[in-house]
Amino acid sequence: MRITIPVARVLAALLTEPDVERYGLDLIAMTGLPSGTLYPVLHRLRSAGWLTAEWEAVDPSSVGRPARRYYRLTAEGVAAARRALAELRALAPDPRPSGGGIEPTGAPAW
């Protein structure tokens, strides 16, 4: 699976509470992704076996809204997501300044 920035955002959101089922609007709010980006990512994750998706068992007229489709990482998905995000973090440059800062003793770095 190719881990793009949107995929990484979705995985990170789902990993915040891996046992909790999330629906689309919830994931949109958590990731900041538009629906046109989110749903193709969810489809790819399902196709890879990293994600399950199930419709909630409600009568839409009794709850006053359409039924929601809930998504949750599979056990394989949790492990793969953790590995993928760890690999991304390892590739990211260190955000700490590389010079000209203050040494831990309080003395300038020069």
Secondary structure, DSSP 8 states (H G I E B T S, - for coil): ----HHHHHHHHHHHTSTTS-EEHHHHHHHH---HHHHHHHHHHHHHTTSEEEEE----HHHHTS---EEEEE-HHHHHHHHHHHHHHHHHS---S--SSSB-TTS-B--
